């Protein structure tokens, strides 16, 4: 359970930071405003995916697709620290 919580913290925390950076620069460069909302939609889709996986597989440990390999070392470190 700690693994999933740590994975969620790192992934969605990172997505939130990326969203706000793109959103704050959006008025300067219009394309960044559109990209910020695409990041937001990707976060919602990722959240629903994680909810379905956690519910369907009885809480079995899984890595997120695409970014799972990048954040796993940080997730393990954060999960073991708690």
Residue frames as a rotation matrix with the C-alpha (Angstrom) as fourth column:
UNK 1
0.567 0.824 0.000 0.00
0.824 -0.567 0.000 0.00
0.000 0.000 -1.000 0.00
UNK 2
0.360 -0.514 -0.778 2.91
0.190 -0.776 0.601 2.37
-0.914 -0.364 -0.181 0.72
UNK 3
-0.638 -0.623 0.453 4.23
0.525 0.079 0.847 1.76
-0.563 0.778 0.276 -2.80
UNK 4
-0.088 0.694 0.715 0.97
0.955 -0.145 0.258 2.92
0.283 0.705 -0.650 -4.41
UNK 5
0.789 0.376 -0.485 0.77
0.543 -0.797 0.266 5.98
-0.287 -0.473 -0.833 -2.17
UNK 6
0.002 -0.882 -0.472 4.36
0.156 -0.466 0.871 6.94
-0.988 -0.075 0.136 -2.94
UNK 7
-0.644 -0.187 0.742 3.88
0.726 0.158 0.670 6.34
-0.242 0.970 0.034 -6.68
UNK 8
0.357 0.870 0.341 0.78
0.905 -0.412 0.103 8.52
0.230 0.272 -0.934 -6.62
UNK 9
0.658 -0.151 -0.738 2.56
0.352 -0.805 0.478 11.28
-0.666 -0.574 -0.477 -4.72
UNK 10
-0.392 -0.907 -0.157 5.49
0.204 -0.252 0.946 11.41
-0.897 0.339 0.283 -7.11
UNK 11
-0.603 0.166 0.780 3.49
0.797 0.169 0.580 11.04
-0.036 0.972 -0.234 -10.33
UNK 12
0.370 0.873 0.318 0.62
0.865 -0.449 0.225 13.38
0.340 0.192 -0.921 -9.56
UNK 13
0.511 -0.309 -0.802 2.85
0.395 -0.745 0.538 15.86
-0.764 -0.592 -0.259 -7.74
UNK 14
-0.609 -0.790 0.074 5.04
0.360 -0.192 0.913 16.06
-0.707 0.583 0.401 -10.82
UNK 15
-0.388 0.556 0.735 2.04
0.883 -0.006 0.470 16.39
0.266 0.831 -0.489 -13.11
UNK 16
0.654 0.642 -0.400 0.69
0.742 -0.648 0.171 19.20
-0.150 -0.409 -0.900 -10.95
UNK 17
0.070 -0.723 -0.688 3.98
0.220 -0.661 0.717 21.11
-0.973 -0.201 0.113 -11.10
UNK 18
-0.797 -0.355 0.489 4.17
0.515 0.023 0.857 20.66
-0.315 0.935 0.165 -14.89
UNK 19
0.053 0.912 0.406 0.56
0.971 -0.143 0.192 21.77
0.234 0.384 -0.893 -15.28
UNK 20
0.715 0.284 -0.638 1.02
0.530 -0.816 0.231 24.95
-0.455 -0.504 -0.734 -13.26
UNK 21
-0.325 -0.876 -0.357 4.27
0.227 -0.439 0.869 25.87
-0.918 0.201 0.341 -15.00
UNK 22
-0.762 0.078 0.643 2.69
0.648 0.069 0.759 25.49
0.015 0.995 -0.103 -18.43
UNK 23
0.265 0.963 0.043 -0.51
0.947 -0.268 0.177 27.20
0.182 -0.006 -0.983 -17.31
UNK 24
0.470 -0.124 -0.874 1.32
0.433 -0.830 0.350 30.20
-0.769 -0.543 -0.336 -15.85
UNK 25
-0.613 -0.732 -0.296 3.34
0.035 -0.400 0.916 30.64
-0.789 0.551 0.272 -19.05
UNK 26
-0.234 0.623 0.746 0.23
0.881 0.460 -0.107 30.12
-0.410 0.633 -0.657 -21.20
UNK 27
0.740 0.557 -0.378 -0.67
0.363 -0.803 -0.472 33.80
-0.566 0.212 -0.796 -21.63
UNK 28
0.066 -0.806 -0.588 2.84
-0.508 -0.534 0.676 34.45
-0.859 0.254 -0.444 -22.99
UNK 29
-0.832 -0.317 -0.455 2.91
-0.554 0.449 0.701 31.50
-0.017 0.836 -0.549 -25.39
UNK 30
0.021 1.000 -0.023 -0.54
-0.999 0.020 -0.034 30.29
-0.034 0.024 0.999 -26.41
UNK 31
0.128 -0.018 -0.992 0.58
-0.426 0.902 -0.071 26.74
0.895 0.432 0.107 -27.23
UNK 32
-0.857 -0.492 -0.153 1.70
-0.058 0.386 -0.921 26.20
0.512 -0.780 -0.360 -23.62
UNK 33
-0.487 0.775 0.403 -1.83
-0.831 -0.270 -0.486 26.98
-0.267 -0.572 0.776 -22.45
UNK 34
0.456 0.636 -0.623 -3.18
-0.807 0.590 0.011 24.16
0.375 0.498 0.782 -24.63
UNK 35
-0.196 -0.631 -0.751 -0.40
-0.134 0.776 -0.617 21.82
0.971 -0.020 -0.237 -23.47
UNK 36
-0.857 -0.098 0.505 -1.23
-0.498 -0.091 -0.862 22.57
0.130 -0.991 0.029 -19.85
UNK 37
0.069 0.964 0.258 -4.79
-0.948 0.144 -0.286 21.37
-0.312 -0.224 0.923 -20.34
UNK 38
0.431 -0.018 -0.902 -3.56
-0.502 0.826 -0.256 18.25
0.750 0.563 0.347 -22.16
UNK 39
-0.698 -0.696 -0.169 -1.38
-0.167 0.388 -0.906 17.51
0.696 -0.604 -0.388 -19.10
UNK 40
-0.576 0.572 0.584 -4.43
-0.781 -0.173 -0.601 18.02
-0.243 -0.801 0.546 -16.89
UNK 41
0.494 0.788 -0.368 -6.52
-0.863 0.494 -0.101 15.60
0.103 0.368 0.924 -18.97
UNK 42
0.025 -0.587 -0.809 -3.66
-0.266 0.776 -0.572 13.07
0.964 0.230 -0.137 -18.96
UNK 43
-0.860 -0.330 0.389 -3.58
-0.427 0.050 -0.903 13.33
0.278 -0.943 -0.184 -15.15
UNK 44
-0.063 0.927 0.369 -7.31
-0.936 0.073 -0.344 12.60
-0.346 -0.367 0.863 -14.90
UNK 45
0.590 0.230 -0.774 -6.98
-0.611 0.754 -0.242 9.61
0.528 0.616 0.585 -17.25
UNK 46
-0.394 -0.831 -0.393 -4.00
-0.220 0.500 -0.838 8.35
0.892 -0.244 -0.380 -15.23
UNK 47
-0.697 0.207 0.687 -5.94
-0.714 -0.113 -0.691 8.75
-0.065 -0.972 0.226 -12.01
UNK 48
0.420 0.908 0.000 -8.89
-0.891 0.412 -0.189 6.71
-0.171 0.079 0.982 -13.32
UNK 49
0.338 -0.394 -0.855 -6.47
-0.403 0.760 -0.510 4.07
0.851 0.517 0.098 -14.66
UNK 50
-0.730 -0.678 0.089 -4.82
-0.331 0.236 -0.914 3.76
0.598 -0.696 -0.397 -11.24
UNK 51
-0.334 0.699 0.632 -8.18
-0.891 -0.016 -0.453 3.50
-0.307 -0.715 0.629 -9.49
UNK 52
0.650 0.602 -0.464 -9.33
-0.739 0.645 -0.198 0.71
0.180 0.471 0.863 -11.82
UNK 53
0.033 -0.728 -0.685 -6.03
-0.267 0.654 -0.708 -1.20
0.963 0.206 -0.173 -11.52
UNK 54
-0.805 -0.353 0.477 -5.99
-0.518 0.028 -0.855 -0.95
0.288 -0.935 -0.205 -7.73
UNK 55
-0.056 0.884 0.463 -9.58
-0.902 0.154 -0.402 -2.13
-0.427 -0.441 0.789 -7.49
UNK 56
0.638 0.383 -0.668 -9.39
-0.713 0.622 -0.323 -4.89
0.292 0.682 0.670 -10.12
UNK 57
0.163 -0.700 -0.695 -6.20
-0.093 0.690 -0.717 -6.57
0.982 0.182 0.048 -8.98
UNK 58
0.780 0.289 -0.555 -6.78
0.446 0.366 0.817 -6.50
0.439 -0.885 0.156 -5.24
UNK 59
0.907 -0.420 0.039 -4.04
-0.358 -0.717 0.598 -3.99
-0.223 -0.556 -0.800 -4.51
UNK 60
0.562 -0.748 0.353 -1.27
0.747 0.643 0.171 -5.96
-0.355 0.168 0.920 -6.24
UNK 61
0.093 -0.638 -0.765 1.78
0.030 -0.766 0.642 -3.82
-0.995 -0.082 -0.052 -6.90
UNK 62
0.445 0.008 0.895 2.03
0.882 0.166 -0.440 -2.38
-0.152 0.986 0.067 -10.41
UNK 63
-0.570 -0.653 -0.498 4.12
0.449 -0.755 0.477 0.28
-0.688 0.048 0.724 -12.09
UNK 64
0.434 0.680 -0.591 2.54
-0.130 -0.602 -0.788 3.01
-0.892 0.419 -0.173 -14.11
UNK 65
0.507 -0.257 0.823 3.02
0.831 0.397 -0.388 2.61
-0.227 0.881 0.415 -17.85
UNK 66
0.602 -0.384 0.700 5.62
0.380 -0.634 -0.674 4.83
0.702 0.672 -0.236 -19.52
UNK 67
0.244 -0.515 0.822 6.85
-0.586 -0.753 -0.298 6.61
0.773 -0.409 -0.486 -16.36
UNK 68
0.968 0.244 0.057 6.93
-0.194 0.582 0.790 3.63
0.159 -0.775 0.611 -14.00
UNK 69
0.519 -0.840 -0.156 10.56
0.800 0.542 -0.256 2.79
0.300 0.008 0.954 -14.67
UNK 70
-0.130 -0.576 0.807 11.62
0.218 -0.811 -0.543 6.41
0.967 0.106 0.231 -14.19
UNK 71
0.082 0.254 0.964 9.94
-0.723 -0.650 0.233 6.95
0.686 -0.716 0.130 -10.84
UNK 72
0.717 0.262 -0.646 10.32
0.111 0.872 0.477 3.49
0.688 -0.414 0.596 -9.26
UNK 73
-0.281 -0.856 -0.434 13.64
0.667 0.151 -0.730 4.26
0.690 -0.495 0.528 -7.49
UNK 74
-0.772 0.042 0.634 12.10
-0.335 -0.875 -0.349 7.36
0.540 -0.482 0.690 -5.91
UNK 75
0.301 0.953 0.018 8.93
-0.621 0.181 0.763 5.49
0.724 -0.241 0.646 -5.04
UNK 76
0.408 -0.226 -0.885 10.87
0.493 0.870 0.005 2.74
0.768 -0.439 0.466 -3.26
UNK 77
-0.684 -0.729 -0.004 12.89
0.444 -0.413 -0.795 5.32
0.578 -0.545 0.607 -1.34
UNK 78
-0.544 0.555 0.629 9.78
-0.655 -0.750 0.095 7.25
0.524 -0.360 0.772 -0.30
UNK 79
0.493 0.780 -0.385 7.82
-0.380 0.592 0.711 4.10
0.782 -0.205 0.588 0.62
UNK 80
0.176 -0.512 -0.841 10.65
0.670 0.688 -0.279 2.80
0.722 -0.514 0.464 2.79
UNK 81
-0.766 -0.506 0.396 11.07
0.127 -0.724 -0.678 6.15
0.630 -0.469 0.619 4.54
UNK 82
-0.113 0.826 0.552 7.53
-0.745 -0.438 0.503 6.11
0.657 -0.355 0.665 5.95
